[in-house]
Amino acid sequence: MSRWSRQRQLPERLVGACHDHPARVFVVWLGLTLLSSVGVLHLEVDTSTDSILDRSSPAFAFHKRSHQLFGGEEILVAALHSEEAFDPETLARVEKLSAELEKLPDVRRVDSLSTVPLIRSSPDGRLDLDPALGGAPPSTEAERRELEARILADRIAGNSLISTDGRVVAVNLVLDGDTQGRFLELVQATREQLDGRPGWVSGVPVFRTEINTRTQSEILFFVPITAAIIGALLFLFFRSVAAVVIPLLAGALGSWLMLGAMGAVGTPLTLISMILPSVVLALGCAYVMHLLTAAARDREEGGLREALCEVAFPVALSGLTTAIGFVSMAIVRVPGVRDAGAFGALGVLAVLAATLTLVPALLQRFRIPARAAFGSPTLRGPVREALLGLAARAPGRVIGAWAALFAVLMVGLAWLPVETDATQWFRETAPVRVEYDEIRTRLSGISPVNIVIDAPDDRSVIEERALRDIDALTAYLASLPEVGKAVAFTDPLRQLHGGFVGDASQPLPEGEELVEQYLLLLSSVEPLRDLITDDRRAANVLLRVDDNVSGTLRGVARKAEAWWQENGTPGYRAQGTGTMFEFARAEDELVIGQLRGLAIAVGCIAVVLLLVLGSARLALLAMVPNALPTVAIFGFMGLVGIALDAGTVLLGSLALGMAVDDTMHIVSGYHSAKRAGLDGLTALDRTLRQTIPALVYTTLVVSAGFGVLGLSDFTFIRNLGPLTAGIMGVCLAADVILLPALLLLRRDARASVNAPG
């Protein structure tokens, strides 16, 4: 017995045994379903953006250390707008709003004109650390002008607590570092305090809350619609209720087992893995479609058992290689991606098991009628003949056309956006985008980034050279167009010292003793604790960045680090960090890691094909239509400007899985026919006759099911629909146009230019 025959035996025997003993199969699957239900009951859903952070990196450990030293840097901004600059009524609202928001749980501090001291000092030694709105609001024009002058002269308030034109006043909630799970309540409570008056609420917590809520609601809304569309198309193609129920049941059971395993080991559904049940359902329908078309033709060409066994091996090979594609995601350092890859592979294997065991048992009990497989005569006749004739007469031209397409898409691949902006996941007219843009434009950006300066063990950040370098670094960062605000502990020092010496230029104080005295005077100013540690061993430059793009956020940190390396005090270290910085770094790791993982997956699948087919040439030819759709989807995304991010991170594995499914059936059928002694053209003709209906139906069903996601107004979800449909179309085209041309490229593979009828 040949190796090829031995390899085919296992899935064929499994399918045959399950066909012969359906009752036993039903009992086993009932037990697995009940067992998985225990895990599903314990499954948690955590679609917060924290799930995409790279927690294994030293940079993340530094981020946690920064939180311990300076507290969390995430802020929630409530901005009040008035038509008149320094409007007394608006200023009165600031005091009331600050007092109410301070009562909210998990709010570490409220920074506003009524809480943050304005540093005022004079040469006669007087010091005033009262907030700007410590007393009654200004009632006369002179009082208002005096207040305006004091506020605008303050180095901290401008563009942070009040806009330069005085028409927008901010109340900033500085949140505890562990409040992510309660962001929704904080955001809602803050909005309620506005009482419907002119103003906006924004900040990273708003986007994290909106993304979490929208992801869950959109998935829950579109998954039933997707299943309904798939079911309707299955009934249209097969005219059988059984043909609708069986694929959906297999996909649902595969998803159920996957979710049960996640619940059993305590792995929640995250922002990335939320789409896995839909993916597994789609793959299950794709696998089962091949068994359905085989069952539909069993009355024409033989018994049901033999027809099912005939497609068992390519289905098994498709599932194995698709699982490899998901496992390749384990190379990404982001735990959420690794979990999605591992459990995605488990879901694929689970739905494959259902396809090879439960489906044959069900088809033995519930027969697909002979009139099923709607459209098969057309697909097996004129369509097949046209494809075969094209591949036989001009294989070189076909391959050349695909090579040209590949070259164009490679250009798009070079343009693939690798920097993402979560604000762009919402339409421009969405309230969350509007409020973000208003605050970013009138005040400063909502994206905080920290530049932490660490002193050597026996030094401090208030040494004269270090002090001046930190001040110079802050000025450099404030000059960057992408930075809306930069504040360091040197800012209040300048303001305090300038008042005492009567110098309007506000020079830095000289001498560590004087600096330490000033810091003691400012010890009651709570925001100072965000800027320097009590032991003076570390300082923090707080940035508010106007641009939320991940590349910009990381770029600002790199510029700060490069500046310090070139100009900073020797032995001291400057490093960028912060929550938004970590999100930006994780997004870049998603891109790099996925591309690395896909390259490894392609190599592993090539090795599997070589071992299974026993032919290096055939394995190489089979890999071409597998790799091309993956490149095609990323190249298309580059050409149209769709970023590879947390929302599209599964597309590579999905593209590879769908392409492999179609390819395996054609290559397996062609290889078997060739081993039976048929010439290349005849072998390909017989293969296409048997496989084209299933390939076309699979493409239409899955494309339509996922395509409905394109109706979403949430870009994070919307991109997935058309891109998945595009993947399916490219996969089908590559397998029925390019692959036949590759198989018939050699002259000895073409017995005749005329396809047999």
N, C-alpha and C positions, 0 to 999 in steps of 0.2 A: 504494500500500500504506500502511495507517495505521501510526502509531507503535506502537500496541498489537501489531499483527501483526509488525512488525519486531523488537520486543523479545522476543516469544515464539520467534522463529526460531532464535536462537543455541542455547539449550538443547535445542530440539526437533531441530535438525540434528545436534547432538552426540550425543544419544541415538540418533537414527536411524542415524548413521554407525557407532556402536559396536555397535548391533544387527546391522548388515549385515556388519561385519568383526570378528567376535569374536576370531579368532586374533591379529590385530595388537594388540588391546587386551590380551590375556593376556600378550603379550611385553613390552609397555610396563610393565604393572604388575609383572611379574616383575623387570624391571630396576630399577624404583623401590624394590621391596621389598629387593632385594639391596643397592642403594645406601644405603638407610636403615639396613640392618643394620650397616653400618660405624659410623654414628653411634651406634646403640643400644649397640654394644660399648663405646663410650667414655662412655656415660651414667653419671653419678654420682647417688647418692641422698643428699640432705642434708635430713632432716626435723627438724633441730634447730630450736629456737625462734628462733635467731638469724636465720633466713630471713625473719622477719616484721618485722625492725627497719627503721626509716626512716633509712637511712645518708646520705641526701642533705641532711638538715636541719642547720643550724648547731648545734642542740642536741646532735646526735650527735657533732659535732666537739668540742664542749665536754666531752662524756662521755669521749671518748678522751683529751683533755687531762687530765681529772681522773685517769684511770688512770695517766698518765705521772707526775703529781705525787704521788699518794698510793697508787698500786698498786690492784689489783683489789679490789672490795669484796665479791665473792661468797664466801659461807661455807658450809661443810658442817658441820652440828651433829650430834655424837654425844652424846646425853644419857643418863646412867646414873641409874637410879632405885633407891632403897632405901626400906624402910619406916621406917627410923630416921634422924633428922636427923643430918647430919655423921657418917655411919656410917664407922668406920675402914676397914672392908674396901672400901667403895665408893671412899673417898679413895685407897686403895692402887691400886685399879683405874685411877683417873684418871692416876696417875703412869705406870703400865705402858702404858696406852692411848696417852698423849701421846707416849711414847718410840717406840712402834711406828708411830704415824701420821706422825711427823716423817720417817720413812724413805721415805714414799711419794713418788714423783715428782710434780712439779708442785704440791707443797704449799709455799707461800711461808713459812708460819708456822703453828704450832699454839698456840692460846691456851687455857690452862687454869689451874687453881689450881697446877699444878706448873711452869708456864712463865712466867706473867705476874707480874711483881713486885707485891707489896703495898707501897705507899709508906708507910713509917713514919719519922717524924722527931720530934725532941724539942728543947726549948729549949736544951739543953746542946750542940747541934750534931750529935748523932748522926743518922746516916741509914742506913736499912736498906732495900735494894731486892731482897731475896730473895723468891722465890715463897712462897705460903702453905704449900705442901707441899714445901719445900726439904729437910727432914730426914725423920726417921722419923714415921709417922702418930701422932697422939695416942693414948696408952695409958691415961691416967687421965681421970676426969671433969673435973678441973680443967684439964688440958691441952686437952681438947676444948672447954670453955667459952671458954678464952682464944683458941683458934683461931677459934671461931665469932664472937667479938666482933671480932677483927681483920678477918675476911672481910666481915662485915656492915657494918663501918664504912668499907670501901673504896668509893670512888665509882665504880669501874669494874666490880668483880666482881659486884655485885648484879644479879640478873635477866639477867646475861650469862654468867657462869661458874658461878653457883650460884643456885638458887631462894631466895626469901625464907624458906621453911620449912626449907631445908637438906636436903631429900630428893631433889632432882634436881641433879646436877652435870654441867656441859657441857664437852665438849672440842670447841673450834671450829677447824676447818681453814680457814685463810685461803688462798685459791687464787690461782695466777698468773692474769693477765688473759687468757692465750691458751690455756687448758686445755679449752675447750668440747668439743673432739673426744675428750677422754679422761675425760669425766665418768663414763661408765659404769664404767670400771675403778676410779676413785677411790671411787665409791659402793659397788661390790661389795667392795673391799678394806676399807673402813670397816666395813661390816656384818660381814664375817668376823672382824674384831678384837673384836667384842662377844662372840663365843663362845657365843651363845645365851642370855646372861644378860639380866636385865631392863634394857631401854633402848630408845631410839628413835634413828633417823637421819633427818634431814630437812634442808631447805635448798633454795634455788633449783636447785642442780645435780641434786637428786633429781627434782624435777618436770620439769626439762628432759630428763633421761634417760628418765623414765617416758613422757613425751609422745612422744618420738622413737621409743622401742621399741614402744609401743602402737599408734601410727599405722601404722608399717610392718607389724606383725603383723596388725592388724585389716584393713587394705586387702588384704594378701595372702590372708587367710582369706576375706573376703567377696566379692572380685571373681570368683573361680571360681563361687561359689554364685550370685551375681547372673547371670552368664552362663548357668548351668545352668537357672535359673528362666525367664529370657527364652527360652532354647531350647525348654523344655518347653511354654510358652504358645504359641510360634510353631507348634510341631507340632500342638498342640490346635486352633488356629484354621485352619491351612492343610492339615493332614494330609499334609505333604510334607517329606521330609528336606531337599530343596533350599531350602524356605522357612525352614528353621532355619539352614542353613549360610550362605546368601547374606547375610542381614542381619548375622550375627555376623562374617562374613569382611570385609564392608565396614567395619563399625565397628572391627574389629581392625586392618585395614590403615590406616585413618585415624589410629588411635592410634599405630601403628608408625611412620608417616611423621612424626608430630609428635614422638615420642620420639627418632627418628633426627636430626631437626633440632636438638633440644635437646642431644643428645650431640655433634653436629658443631660447635656454637658454644660448647660448654662450660657450658651452663646446666643445673644439676642439678635433679632432682625435689625439691621442697621440701614443707614442711608443708602449704602451700596447693595446690600443683600436683599433689600425689599423687593427688587425686581426678579429675584431668583425663582420664586414660584411661577411667574409668568413664563420665564425662559424654559423651565423644566416642562411646563405644560405644552409649550410650543414644540420642544424637542420630542416629547412623548407623542404628540399628534403626527410629527414627521415620521417617527419610527413605525407607528402603527399603520400609517397610510400604506406602507409597502406591504404589510400583511393583509390589509383590506383589499388592495388591488389584486393580490395573489388569490385571495379567497373569492373575489368576484369572477375570476377567470377559471376557477377550478373545474367548473362544469364543462368548459370548453376544452381544456387541455389535460385533465386528469383529476385525481382526488384532492380533497382539501389538505390532507396531511402532507402530501408530496409538494403541493404548491407552497405551503407555509415553510416547509423545511428548505425549499429552494432559496428563500430570501433571508433565512435565519442568519447565515454567516455574514453577509454584508451589513445587516442591521447590527449584529454583535460587534463587528469591526468599527462601524460608525460610532457606536456608543463608547467603545474603548478609546478611540482616538479623540473624541470630543472630551472625555473625562481628562485625558492628558492635557488638552488645551486649558481646562479650568485649573488643573493642578499647577500649571506653569505660573499662575498668578501668585503662588506661594513665595515667589522670589521677591515680590514687592514687600518692603519693610512695614508698610501700614497694616496693622493687625486687622482692620476691617476688611481690607482687600484680601488678605490671606484667608480669613474666615470665609469670605464669599467664594474664593477659589476652591477651598477644601470642601465646603458643603455643596457648592455647585457641582463638583465632581461626584460627590455622593448622590446628589439628586439625579444626575445623568445615569449613574449606575443603577439607581433604584428604578427609574422609569424604563431603563433597558431591561431590567429583570422582569418588570411587569409586562413589557412587550413580548418577551420570549417565553413567559410562563402563563400569565393570566389571560393574555389575549388569545393564544391558541385554544385555551380551555373554553373561553367565551364563544369563540367562533365555531367551535364544535357543537355548542348548544344553540347558538343563535346565528343561523346561516345568512350570509350576504346574498341577496337575490342575483340571479344571472343577468338581469337587465341593468345591474349597477355599473359603476365605472363610466358615468356619463361622459361622452366625448371621446371614448377610447378609439372608435374606428377612425376618427379624424386624426388623433394623435399617433396612432399606430400606422396610419396610411400616408396621406399627403405630407404631414409634418415630418414624419420619420424619413420618408423618401427625400424630401428637400434637404434635411440636415445631412443625411448620408451622402447624397449626391454632391453637396458643397464640400464635405470633408474629403471625398474621394477624388474629385476633379481638381480642386485647387487648395490642397492642404497648406502649401507654402504661403499663399495669399492670406488665408485665414490666420495663420500664425503671425504673419507680418502685421496684419491689422491689429491683432491683440497686442503685439509688441509695441506698436505705436501708441495704443491706448495706455499701456503700461508706462511708457516713457512720459506721457502727459501727466499721469497720476503720480509718478515719482516726483515731478516738479511740485505738485500739490502737497506731497508728503513733506517736502522741504519747508513748505509754508504752514504746516500744521501748527496752530496756536498751542503753545505749551504753558501759557500764563492765563489764568482764569480770573474772573471777577464774579463772585456770587451775586452781586447786585444785578448783573446782566441776566440772571435766570428769571427775572420778572420783567413784564412789559414796561415800557417807558411810562405808560399812563397808570400803572399800578400804584396805589397809595404808598406802598413801602418804598418804591423808587422815587416818587415825587418828593416825599418827606426827606429822604436821604439827600437828594440833589439840592433841595432848598437849604438844608443845614450846611452841607458841604460848601455851597456857594456863598452863603452869607456869613458863616462863622469859619470853621475849619473842618477838615475831614473827621470822620468818625472812626477811622482805623488807627488804633494806637500801636506804636512800635517803641520798644525800649532799647536804648543803647547803654549797656551796663559797663562801667569802668571799674576794674578791680585793681587795687594796689598790691604790691608785693607784701610778704608776711610782715616785714619790719617797717613799712611805710604807711602813709595815709593819703587820702585824696585831697587834703587841704594844704599839702605842701605847696610852696609858691609856684614851682614849675607845673605841677599837676593841676593846680587851681586855674592857672592861666590857659593851659592846654584844654581843659574841660570847657572853659568859657569860649575859647576859639572854636572848638568843635561844635558847640551849640550854635554859635553864630554862622558857621559854615552850613550846618544842616538847615537852619532857618532860611538861608538864602536859596535853597533848592526849590525849584518851582513846584515839585510834587509834595512838598512839606507845608502844611498850613500853620503849624505851631510847633515850636521847640522850646522847652523849658528845662533848665538845670538849676541846681541849688545856688549857682553863681548869680542867677537873676535877682532873687531877694537880697543877696549880699550886696550887689551893686546898688540896688535901690536904697538899702539901709545906710550904707557907707556914704553914698552920694549926698543924702540928706544931712548926715552928721557933719560932713566937711563942707557943705554948701557948694558942691560941684554938680552942675546940671548934667555933665557928661556921665555921671555915675560910674566912676572908676572902681576897679576891684580893690579891696583892702589888701594891704601888704602885711605879711607876717602871720604865722600860724596862730600866735596867741590872740591877735586881734580878730582873726577869722573865727576862732573858737568862741570868743566872747560874743560876737555877733550871732553865732549859731545858738548860743544859750539864750540870747534875747528873743530869738525866733522860735524857741522850742515849743511855744504854745500854738504856733501856726501848724495845724495838723497836716496840710498838704506837703510840708517840708519833709515829712517822714517817707514820702514817696520818692524823694530825690537823693537822700543821703542816709546812710546807716548811722546808728548811735556811736559805733566804734570808729567811724570815719574811714573804714577800710574799703568801702564801695560807694559809688555814686551812680545815679541813674539820670540819663537825659530822656525826658518824655517827649515823644513825637506824636503829632496828630497828622496823619498823611491824607492828602486830598484825593488820592487815587487808590482804589481798592484792588487793582489788578495785582495778582500774586507776584509777577515779575517786578513790578514797581516796588512793592513792599520789600522784597528781598534785595532789590537794587539799592534802596536807601540804606539798608543795613550794611551791604557790601561797601558802599561809598564811605560810610562812617568808619568801618573797620580799616579800609584802605587809608583814609585820611589820618587815622590815629597811628597806624603803622609807620607812616611817613613823617608825621609831625608830632606825634604824642610823646609823652614822657617815657624814656626807656625803662623797661621792666614792668610797666603798667600794661594792662590789656583791656581793649574795648571789644565788646561782642554784642551783636544785635539779637533781640529775642522779643517775646510777646506772643499773645494768643493769635493775633492776625499773622504775625511772622510765621508761627508754627503751621497755620492753615496754608499759607503760601508755600512753605517748604514741603508740606505733605502733598499738595497738588502737583508740584514738580516731581516728587517721588512716584506718584501715581503714573505719570507719563513715562518717565525713564524706566521704572520697574516693569510696567506693562509691555513696553517695547522689548525689553530684555527677555521677559518671560515668553512672549510670543515667538521670539527667535529660537529660544530653547525648545518650545513646544513643537515648532516646525521641524527642528532637528530630530526630536524624539519620535514624532509621527513618521518621519522618513525612515527611521530605523525600524519601526514596527512594520511598515509596509514592505521594507526589504526582507525582513524575516518571514513575513507571511507570504509574500508573492514569490520570493526566491529569485527575483530578477531585478537587478539594479536599474536597468533601463525602464522597466515598467513602474518601479517605485518612484523614479525620478519624474516620469511623465505624469504619474498620479499626483505628485506634489505641486505641479505647476498650477492646475486649477484650484488647489487648496490655498496656496500662498497668494494668488492673484486677487481674490476677493478681499483678503485682509488688507493688502496694499491699496486696493481700490477704495475701500471705505475710508481709510485714513487719508488717502490722497484727495478724495472728494471733500472731506472735512476741511483739509487745508485750502482747497480752491475756493470754498464758500465761506471760510472763516469760522467754522464750528470748532470750539476748543475740545481737546481731550481732557476730561475732568472726571470728577466723581460720578457724574451722571452718565457718562459714556464709557466708563472704565471696563464694562463687560462686553463692549462691542467686539473687541478683538477675539475673545474666546467664542462669542456667538458666531462671528463670521467664520472662524475656523471650524466650528462644530457643524454649521449648516453646509459649508463647502465639502467637508469630509463625508457627510451623510450622502450627498448626491454622488460624489466621486466613487465611494466604495461600491455602490451598486453597479455602476457602469464597469469599473475596473474588474470587479469580482466576476461579473457575468462574462465579460470579454475574455478574461483569463481562463475561465472554465470552458468556454466554447473553443478557444484555441487548443486547450489540452485535449479536447474531444476530437481534434483533427480538422476543424474548420479553418478555412483561410481567413485572413484578417477582416476583409470586407463582410463576409458572411457572418463571422462571429460578432462583429459590431452590429450588423443588422438585427440579428436575433436578440442581442442585448438591449438595443434601443426599443425594439418591439415590446419587450417585457417591462422595461423600466420607465419609459417616457411618461405614461399616465400618472404613475405615482410621483415622479419628480415634479410634474406640472401641478398636480393637485396640492402637493406639499407646499410648493412655492406660493400658490394663490391663497391657500388657507392661512398660512403663517403670516404672509405679507398683509393680508386684510385684517387679521387679528391684531397685529401690532400697529398697523397703519392708523388705526383709530386713535392711538395716542397722540398723533399729530394734531388732533383737535384741541388738545390742552393748551391753555395760555400760560402754563408754567414751563419755561424753557427746559428746565432740568428733566422733565418728563417728555415734553413735546419732541425734542431731538431724537429720542430713542425710537419713536414710531417710524417716521420716514426713513431713518438710517437703517433700521432692521429690515424694512420692506426693500430698500435698495440692496442690502446684503443678499437677500433671497434672490432678487432678480439677477444680480451679477453672478451668484453661485450657479444658478440654473443655466445662464448663458455660457459660462465658462465650461460647464460640464457637457452640454449638448452641442456646442459649436467648437470650442477650442480643443477639448479632450479628444473627440473623434479625429480631428485633424492631426493631433499629435500621434495618436495610435496608428493612423494610416499614412504617416509621413514617409515611411520606407516603402519603396516600390514593391517589394516582395510581400507587403501586407495588403496590397490591393489586387485582387484577382480580376476585377472588372470595374470600370467606371460607372456601370449601371447597377444600381441597388436592386437586389432581388425583390421581387414582389411578394 
